[in-house]
């Protein structure tokens, strides 16, 4: 059975990824400002280092993966005594040796691989509830081993097509976010919601079929929690009540169908859960600021007539 956390992680879109190799010697360090819509991972292949966030510090040891789901502001350096100015770098003697690799002129003491993910977070408000830093131990022979082996494939197999590399990177990123959802170290308000797999399972069910007329009490009974708990925790996960979220999701899917298919508006309205075309048109206009027909015409780039009903 697929975990609800695995399913929920797929609501996060991965637009692309970039891999950078670093071979570092002597004193080194860099400050990185927070980048909204991005995630970052540090993989330590050799030597060690220090990763510091405003309220958290971890040692980077060989074989470990340090994942920042929101790529919050941080400093990475060889030791606490190495000064790194805000927005600055302390890596002397570095030179670019290939398109995605940098090395020091001296014998390297530490080797890092950095993976940056460009994300579409519009459908994943739960991201704000994750711990700012999740470490996958080098002793983890399950997920950790798979992640490290897949990273080696991504980093080294340049003969793979761009599309295949993107597919692998997307699967890899979703596995990391599913692991972060399971992580129990987050202490943010509402973070208990992402630790309750029953609540996450309810959200996954509703997301899979937003066109259904979900009744909160019945959905809560299906996964074995109270109605109040489900309401409170899904709101924490989504940043809005479940009903509001599902209505928005219906309109999002309808907008995609309007552009990608020739189905009549009435058919699309029924497919996303509306009993009448007029009710659908009003809901669509409230969300998108235009009618379904105008949306189709604009986003197809032409002025085609609406299909005959």
N, C-alpha and C positions, 0 to 999 in steps of 0.2 A: 504493500500500500504506500503510495506516495505521501510524504509528509506534507502537512498543511503549510509548514514553513517553506518548503521547497516550492510549493505552488504560489505562495504569496510573493516570494522573491521574484517571480516572473512578471509581476506587475511593474517592475522597474525596467525601463528601457535602457539598453546599452547601445549608444550611437557609434562608439568606436573605442579603441584602446591604443596605447603607445608603450613601448618597452625601452628602457634605457639601462645600459650596463655601465657600472662604475668600478674602476680599480683604483683604490685610494691608498695613499702613503703619508706618513708623517701626521701632522695635525690637519684635520679637515672638518668641515661643517657647513651647514647651510640653513638659513631660515626660510620657511615657506609660508606665505600668507594663505588664509582660507580661500578656497576657490569653489563657490557655489556650483552645484551641478556636476561635481567631479568627485571621484574617490581615488585613493592611492594605496598602493601596497609596496612594502619593502620586504624583499627576500634576501636574507644574509647567506651568501654562498661560502664565505670564508672570513676569518677574523671576527671582529665584533664592533659594536658601536652603541650609541645612546640615542633614544628617541624621546623627545620631551614635548608634552602638550601643556597647556596652562595648569592643569590639575593632575597630571599623570606623567610618570617617567618609567620607561622600561629599557632594559639592556637588550640589544640586538645580538643574538648568538647564532652561530653557524647552524643552518638547518631550520631556523625559525622564520615565520611569516608574520609581519605586523601590518594589520589592515586598518585603514582610516576610512570608514564608510562615507563620511562627509568631508574628508580632506580638510580638517580644521587646521588652524594655524599651529605650526610646530617647528621644532629645531631638530635636526639630525646631525650628530657630530661624533668624533672619536672618543671624547672624554669631557667631563664637566668643566675642566679647566680651560678648554678651548673656547675663546671668545668668538661669538658670532653676532654681528650687528643685525638689528631688525631689518629684514629685507636684503641682508648681505650674505656673503660667502667667505669661507676661510680655507678654500681649497687652492693651495699654491702649486704651481707646476703641472696643472692639468692640461691635457691636450686632447682634441677630438681625434679618435683613431678610425672611426667609421660613422655612418649616418646616425647610429643610435648607441654609440659607445664612447666613453671618455676614460682616459687612463693617466696616472701620474708618471712623471719621468723616472721616479724611483721605484724600487721593488714594492709591489702593493702589499699592504698589511691587512686590508679589508676589501672584500668584493661584494658589491650590492647589485641587485637587479631591482629596478623600480618600474612598477606597472601603473599607468594612469588610465582611468576610465572616464569617458565622457558620457554622462547619464541624462536620460529623460526621466525626471522625478515627478512629473505631473500626476501620475497615477499611483504614487507611492508615498503618501504623507507619513506613513509609519517610519520612514527613514529618520525623522527627527527624534525618535524614541530609542534609537540604537546607542550603544556605548560608543564614545568617540574613538576608542581604540580597541581592537580585538586581536589577540595574539594566538596564532596556531603553533603549538609547540613542535619542536623538532622530534619529539618522542611520539607524536600522534602518527600511528602507522596506518590509519584509515584514511579519513579525509585529507589529513596533512600530507601523507605520502602521495595521494592522487593529485593534489594541488601542485606539489613540487615537481612531479613527473610531467604534468601538463604544462607547467611553466617552462620546463626545459624544452618541450616540443615547440611551444610558442616562440621562445627566445632563439632557438637554434635552427628550426626548419624553415629557412627562407624560401625554399622551393615551393612551399604551400601557396596556393592561390590566396589572394586578398580576401575573397568571400569565405573560404574555408577557415582562414585564420580568424576572421570575424566571428564565425559560428562557434569556433572553439573558445575564443575569448569571452563571448556572451555566456556560454554554458559555464565557464570557469567563474565569471563574475557572479552569476546567479548562485552558484555553490557557495561562494564567499559570503554573499548577503544572507543566504539561508543559515549559514553558520553563525553570522552576527545576530540574526533574529533569535537564535537559541541561546546566545550568550547571556549569562545571568549577572554580569557585572554592572549593567547600566543602572543608574540611580535617578534618572530623570523622572519628573512627574508623568504618570501614565505609563511608565515602562513596564509595569506588571502586565499590561495588556498583551505585549508581544511574547510574554512567557507562558501565557495560557493557550495551549494548542487547541483547546475546545473553541475558544473565541476566534482564534485565527482560522480554524476549520469552518466555522459559521460564515466568516467573511469570505473565504474562498468559495464556498457554495453559492453565496449570493452574487459574488463577482462573476462566477461562471454563467449564471442565468439571471442577469439583471432584469430581463423582461418579465419574470414571474412576479406575482403579487405576493411578495414576502411579508408575512405577518410576524412581527418581532417575537411574540410569545411562542408561536409554533416553531420558529427557527431556534429559539433558546432551548426549548424542550428537546429538539432533535439532537442538539450537541450536549445536553445535560448541564445547562447552567440556568440561573434565574433570568427573567426578562430584564430586571434592573441591572444585573451584572453585564449582560450582553450589551445593553444600551450604553452603559458607562464606558465599557472597554472598547467597543467598536468606535465610539466617538473619540476616545483617546488615540486609537490607531489611525483614524481618518481625518481628524481635525474638524469633523462635522457629523451630524447624525447620520446613521446608516441610510435612512430613507432619502435624504438629500443627496448623498453620494451616489446611490443607485439611480436616481433620476438623472443625474448628470452623466453617469456612465451610459445610460440608454441613449441620451442625446449624442454622446461621443460616437457610439457605435452606429447610430443612424446617420451621422455626418459622413462616416467612412463609407457606408453602404450607398449613400446618395451619389458619391463620387465614383465608387468602384463598380457599381452595377447599373443596369437600365431598368430595374424594378420600379413600378409606379410608386409614388409617395404613399398611397394608401397601403400598399403591400409592406413597405418598409415600416410604416407606423405600426402595423399589426405585429411585425417581426420583433420589434423592440418593446412590445407590451402595451400599446395604446389601442383602446377600443374604437376610437374614431379618428379620422384624418384631421378633423378640426382641432381636437384636443392635442394631438401631436404637434400640429402647426403652431399652436399657441405656446406649448412648452418649448419647442425648438426656437421660436423667436425670442422667448425670455432668456434662453441660455446663449444663443448665438447672435442675437440682434438682427436676424433676417429670416425670411421664410425658407422652408426646405427647398422649394423650387429655385429661389434666387441663389441659395447656397450651392446647389448642384450646377447651375449655370455658371456662376463665378469661378468655382473651383475646378471645373472642367475646361475653363479657359475659352468658352464659347457661348453662344446664345441659342443653344439647341432647344427645340420645343420639349416640353415635358412629355414623357411617354404616354400614349393613350391608355386609359384605364379600361 
